[in-house]
Amino acid sequence: MNKLLLLIILAVAVTGCSSRKDFYATGGSRADGSIDMAYDFKQFETPIVDINQAKKIANDKCAVWGYERAEAFGGKIVSCEARNGFGDCVAGQTIIKYQCIGNITPSNQATVSKLTTTPAAMLTPAQYKELRVKALMDQNLPYSEYQKKYQAIMAE
């Protein structure tokens, strides 16, 4: 009986714990139409990820840039961020690259160029918001910071 209990405890300890991991944007390029989505993991963890969450965030980011949608390149990059004294990876990151698909909508570009030639006093509230969003996109902020500022502009 004691041996069975010991084997069960050992099996649980060796297999590690499963834990849900959320994706976040780590980088990207509007010009290239690419987004890097990542999640972090620790030693002995078995990450449980929702790939649809990564796709939704990438789709949202691509839509802000004027693209239609995002698709995963395929594959992933796994890197070790910290090692213990024995050389084992104790913390790492997995990155999945997404490509924005579809041409940047010409209507967005025409509207932006029309906005920049209009004096500020003559802008409608919607045009003013759009101009501020365009300026925000040019700042190349991290996705989470961009989302906060974008939501603040839209809430006005």
C-alpha positions as CSV (number, residue, x, y, z in Angstrom):
1,M,0.0,0.0,0.0
2,N,2.8,2.4,0.9
3,K,4.6,1.6,-2.3
4,L,1.5,2.4,-4.4
5,L,1.0,5.7,-2.6
6,L,4.7,6.6,-3.1
7,L,4.5,5.7,-6.9
8,I,1.4,7.9,-7.2
9,I,3.1,10.9,-5.5
10,L,6.2,10.4,-7.6
11,A,4.1,10.2,-10.8
12,V,2.4,13.5,-10.0
13,A,5.6,15.2,-9.1
14,V,7.4,14.1,-12.3
15,T,4.6,15.0,-14.7
16,G,4.2,18.6,-13.3
17,C,1.2,20.7,-13.1
18,S,-1.0,21.9,-15.9
19,S,-1.7,25.6,-15.9
20,R,-3.6,27.9,-18.2
21,K,-1.5,30.4,-20.1
22,D,-2.7,33.6,-21.7
23,F,-1.2,34.9,-24.9
24,Y,0.1,38.5,-25.2
25,A,1.7,40.4,-28.1
26,T,5.4,40.8,-27.8
27,G,6.2,42.6,-31.0
28,G,5.3,43.1,-34.6
29,S,5.5,45.4,-37.5
30,R,2.7,47.3,-39.2
31,A,4.8,47.6,-42.4
32,D,5.6,43.9,-42.5
33,G,2.1,43.0,-41.3
34,S,3.4,40.6,-38.6
35,I,2.5,40.1,-35.0
36,D,4.4,38.0,-32.4
37,M,2.1,36.3,-29.9
38,A,3.7,34.7,-26.8
39,Y,3.1,32.9,-23.5
40,D,5.5,32.2,-20.6
41,F,6.1,28.9,-18.9
42,K,8.0,27.5,-15.9
43,Q,9.9,24.3,-15.2
44,F,7.6,21.3,-14.6
45,E,4.5,23.2,-16.0
46,T,2.4,21.8,-18.7
47,P,1.0,24.9,-20.4
48,I,-2.6,24.8,-21.5
49,V,-3.1,27.5,-24.2
50,D,-6.1,28.6,-26.2
51,I,-4.8,29.2,-29.7
52,N,-8.0,31.0,-30.5
53,Q,-7.1,33.7,-28.0
54,A,-3.8,34.3,-29.8
55,K,-5.6,34.5,-33.1
56,K,-8.2,36.9,-31.8
57,I,-5.6,39.3,-30.4
58,A,-3.6,39.1,-33.6
59,N,-6.8,39.7,-35.7
60,D,-7.6,42.7,-33.5
61,K,-4.1,44.2,-33.9
62,C,-4.1,43.6,-37.7
63,A,-7.6,45.2,-37.9
64,V,-6.3,48.3,-36.1
65,W,-3.6,48.5,-38.8
66,G,-6.1,48.2,-41.5
67,Y,-5.6,44.6,-42.5
68,E,-8.5,42.1,-42.9
69,R,-7.3,39.3,-40.5
70,A,-4.2,37.4,-39.2
71,E,-3.0,33.8,-39.9
72,A,-0.3,31.9,-38.0
73,F,2.9,31.3,-40.0
74,G,3.1,27.8,-38.6
75,G,5.5,26.5,-36.0
76,K,6.7,28.2,-32.9
77,I,9.9,29.5,-31.3
78,V,10.6,28.2,-27.8
79,S,13.3,30.0,-25.9
80,C,14.7,29.6,-22.4
81,E,14.8,32.8,-20.3
82,A,16.4,31.3,-17.1
83,R,18.4,28.3,-16.2
84,N,19.2,26.7,-12.9
85,G,22.7,25.6,-11.7
86,F,22.4,22.3,-13.6
87,G,21.6,24.0,-16.9
88,D,17.9,23.0,-16.8
89,C,15.4,25.6,-18.2
90,V,13.4,26.9,-15.3
91,A,11.5,29.7,-17.2
92,G,10.9,30.2,-20.8
93,Q,8.7,31.7,-23.5
94,T,6.9,30.4,-26.6
95,I,6.4,32.7,-29.5
96,I,4.0,32.1,-32.4
97,K,4.3,34.5,-35.4
98,Y,1.2,35.7,-37.2
99,Q,0.9,37.4,-40.6
100,C,-1.6,40.1,-41.3
101,I,-3.6,39.2,-44.4
102,G,-5.3,41.5,-46.9
103,N,-4.3,44.8,-48.3
104,I,-4.4,47.8,-46.1
105,T,-7.8,49.3,-46.9
106,P,-7.4,52.2,-49.3
107,S,-10.4,54.0,-47.8
108,N,-8.5,54.3,-44.5
109,Q,-5.5,55.8,-46.2
110,A,-7.6,58.2,-48.2
111,T,-9.4,59.3,-45.1
112,V,-6.2,59.9,-43.2
113,S,-4.7,61.9,-46.0
114,K,-7.9,64.0,-46.2
115,L,-7.8,64.5,-42.4
116,T,-4.3,65.8,-42.4
117,T,-5.0,68.5,-44.9
118,T,-8.1,69.8,-43.0
119,P,-7.6,72.5,-40.4
120,A,-8.0,71.3,-36.8
121,A,-10.9,73.7,-36.1
122,M,-13.0,72.1,-38.9
123,L,-12.7,68.4,-37.8
124,T,-15.8,66.6,-36.7
125,P,-15.5,64.6,-33.5
126,A,-15.2,61.3,-35.4
127,Q,-12.4,62.8,-37.7
128,Y,-10.6,64.0,-34.6
129,K,-10.7,60.6,-33.0
130,E,-9.5,59.0,-36.2
131,L,-6.6,61.4,-36.4
132,R,-5.6,60.7,-32.8
133,V,-5.8,56.9,-33.5
134,K,-3.6,57.3,-36.5
135,A,-1.0,59.2,-34.4
136,L,-1.2,56.5,-31.8
137,M,-0.5,53.8,-34.4
138,D,2.6,55.7,-35.5
139,Q,4.1,55.5,-31.9
140,N,4.8,51.7,-32.2
141,L,3.8,51.0,-28.6
142,P,3.5,47.6,-27.0
143,Y,0.1,46.1,-27.7
144,S,-1.2,46.3,-24.1
145,E,-0.2,50.0,-23.8
146,Y,-1.6,50.7,-27.3
147,Q,-5.0,49.1,-26.3
148,K,-5.2,51.2,-23.1
149,K,-4.7,54.5,-25.0
150,Y,-6.9,53.3,-27.9
151,Q,-9.8,52.5,-25.4
152,A,-9.3,56.0,-23.8
153,I,-9.6,57.7,-27.1
154,M,-12.7,55.7,-28.1
155,A,-14.3,56.4,-24.7
156,E,-14.2,60.2,-25.1
